[in-house]
Amino acid sequence: MTQVRLAIMSCAGGTGKSTVATNLAYSLACLGQSVCLIDCDSNGTAALFTGLENPSSIGETLVAALKPGFKGPWPLKPVWRDYGIEKVDAVLGGHFLNEGSRQIQKEPRAAYLLADAIEDAPLPHDVVIFDCPGTIEQFHQMVLPACNQILIVLKPDTKDINAGFGLIQWIAEFSRDLRLKPKPKILGVQPNAFDKDAAMHRECLADGPGIEDSLPVVLRSLPEPIHVFPAIQQTRYLTNAGAVGLPLRLYRSDRTTWKIAGLFEALAKAVLEADHG
C-alpha cells in the first residue's frame, strides 16, 4: 500500500491543527496503523501535545533531515508508549526550525528538501502526518511536494474561512508552479472549535435548501469540490488533554467525549480510504 502522507494545514493561528493532528495520529494507531507525526511548526506545539520534552539541540528536530544528502536516521521520538500505544512516533519542531530555515533558504532545492529526505531515507510508517505552521511560509512550501493528501483545519467564522479560501488558492497555484504530478489531493476541510451557541458558526456551516453562501455550499460548487467534515465541537476536554500531552481518549474515555472521539475515528478512516496514489 502506498504510504499516506497527510499535511494538516491552515492559514490562521489557533485553529487547532495540532489538536487534530495528535488525536488523528492516536485514532489511526487504534486502527492498526503505524504513524509518524512530523512537527513543521516553530511553535513546537507537537512536543506539548504528545507529552514529549522540548528538543535540546537542532539535531533532535526535523532540521536534521533537511540537510542535502540526508540518508537517515530520522530523529524519531516514541509517543504514548507508557499508555500501551506502540505505533506512534514523532519528529519534533520548535524554535530550532527558525535557525534551520535560514540555512534552507540558501539551498537550490529548498522546496524539495523534505520530499528528498523521505525518498532517500524512507520512513517505515503507514501514515506520515505533517503538522504545518499556522501561516503560509517556507515549511508549507516544503510539505507540499512531500505530501499526497491535505486536510485544512479552520474555525467556522468568516475570518478563518476567508483565510482558508486563500490557502486553497495557494495550494493550487504552488502545485502548478512546482509542476507536481500528481498534485496532492485536498481530503477536505475540518471545522474545529465549533460553538453551537454562536450564530456565526451555525451560519457558516449551514447546509440545505435555500442556503447559497455557506462553507459547505461554496466548496461543493468549486471545479474540484471539497468535502467538509462534521465540525468538532469546542470543549475544554480537548484543551485539557493537549495540555497534559494526551489525545482525548487517553485523557478521558466516557460518554462526555465519545462523540468527539468518534469524529476523529471517522476522520482516520477517511484518510485511509482516500485515493492517495
PyMOL commands that set and color helices and strands:
alter all, ss='L'
color gray80, all
select helices_A, chain A and resi 17-30+45-50+58-60+62-66+81-83+96-104+110-120+138-146+158-177+199-204+215-220+236-243+248-251+255-273
alter helices_A, ss='H'
color red, helices_A
select strands_A, chain A and resi 4-9+35-39+77-78+88-91+127-131+149-154+185-191
alter strands_A, ss='S'
color yellow, strands_A
deselect
rebuild
show_as cartoon
